[in-house]
Amino acid sequence: MTQAILQAQATPGPFGSMTTMVFMIGMIVVFWLFFIRPQAKRAKNQKKFIDDLQKGDKIVTIAGIHGKISQVNEDGTLNIEVSPGNYIKIEKSAISMDWTTQLNKGTATPAK
């Protein structure tokens, strides 16, 4: 008798494994829609922004340094003029896309 009860409890219902499978697929889809897809889109926009930089653009670095691009180097660096006659060399990846776009739009803080 007890063996029959244990077997009945261990055996899933006809839709038990199917429901679990659908739930897992749904979780993966939600995770992709809300986490992976937006991050990939942001990374694509950041790469396009970095690739489109050119001489004369006003930028802000992630450290908060404001400057104007004076030279775009082939090795992935930029020479920027931070004040008249003062130049520094930075990596392209050190440029803040949010702050730079807001600087060029004329607003004080980046949109979030």
ABEGO torsion letter per residue (X at the ends): XAAAAAAAAABBBAAAAAAAAAAAAAAAAAAAAAAAAAAAAAAAAAAAAAAABBBGBBBBBAAGBBBBBABBBAAGBBBBBABBGBBBBBBAAABBAAAAAAAAAGBABBBX
